[in-house]
Amino acid sequence: MPAPAHILVIRFSAMGDVAMTVPVLKNLLQQNPHLQITVVSNAFFKPLFSGLERCHFHPAYLKKEHKGVGGMYRLYKELKALNLFTAIADLHGVLRSFNLRLFFGFAGIPIAAIDKGRKEKKLLTRRENKHLVQLPTSFERYAVVFRNLGYTCALKTDEAIFSKQPLPAAAMDFFAGKGKVIGIAPFAQHLQKMYPIQRMKHVVKALSAAGHSILLLGGGEQEIEELQQWQNEIKGSVFNLAGKFSFAEELAIISNLTQMLSMDSANMHLASLYAVPVISIWGATHPFAGFYGWAQPIENIISIDIYCRPCSTFGNKPCYRGDFACMMQIEENTIIDKINKL
């Protein structure tokens, strides 16, 4: 009898990109009931996968013992010692994942890797004669990897990936008001993806004044400090969650939100896993690049049409116009009205 099928799934890097693997893996496992998978990713992301049956997690410590080529070899030895894998799916497609899958290739295990569409993304983001068409989503690019390994992986968006989670006891009071409970994540990895922070603060004030509870999300010392100041200054039900809950607890809180307001950032993807409606603000980047939230209606996007948009795939390039028009021309009332009408 042949060994049971067990795929090693490789995806490191940013939280949003890792979160986008979850809907694909759920569909894959539902449609292939004989299949087991093990995800190897940054150790912090383990809670993202805890709700998937037949999905195991192997932590990678990329700044410590798994750093560099030598670290990838140590990671390979850990994984190889499990003696489980019948195929390798590289959903990252960078040097780190290439090295890891190369080691498995020497062992004769079948491998499939993502096509990230770099050429078509360059056409989308170039300054002149942009090719403004919807590119395959990251979900679809991930699914193709598994199809290339011979598995069924149709993307079905008609049900939530995960259901609501029980709230942590310390979060109960956040949901005690009569208005909406709105998560607001004002930060992003790159400045060009962020709505101007003081204008977002005004949005928070307006929504709080309207009787809604506002839960502020972020990470890192500077973000935590900024959001704590907002909680201290703004009257009403404004609560800073940053730095106060574990990642698993934050996911449980997000799952209970009425709405999420975010940038083109990880929190859009986290809320989408629980079918929470997300109002997302887009500046330098564009949903055409394929990074929009799972099953989110396109009408929930806030952006302006301007000739220079999108100017980059990830929002990591400075505004060459110098005026950040793609964000500055979005009015605060546009955001508030969108939330009120949703």
Secondary structure, 3 states (H helix, E strand, C coil): CCCCCEEEEECCCCHHHHHCHHHHHHHHHHHCCCCEEEEEEEHHHHHHHCCCCCEEEEEECCCCCCCHHHHHHHHHHHHHHHCCCCEEEECCCCHHHHHHHHHHHHCCCCEEECCCCHHHHHHHHCCCCCCCCCCCCHHHHHHHHHHHCCCCCCCCCCCCCCCCCCCCHHHHHHHCCCCCEEEEECCCCCHHHCCCHHHHHHHHHHHHHCCCEEEECCCCHHHHHHHHHHHHHCCCCEEECCCCCCHHHHHHHHHCCCEEEEECCHHHHHHHCCCCCEEEECCCCCHHHCCCCCCCCHHHEECCCCCCCCCCCCCCCCCCCCCCHHHHCCCHHHHHHHHHHC
